[in-house]
């Protein structure tokens, strides 16, 4: 998805177009960060699950 950067060259920072562009950038950035955090959390969960499985195998019944 391409990002419309035309709002960045607007000098009037109070204009509706500038504020809409800045808001869209902030929302896209927030979504990206949330996706990264979620992916990292899922990876860590898998590692913990694997570690617990290894401990269970070594400990035995």
Secondary structure, 3 states (H helix, E strand, C coil): CCCCCHHHHCCCCCCHHHHHHHHHHHHHHHHHHHHHHHHHHHHHHHHHHHHHHHHHHHHCC
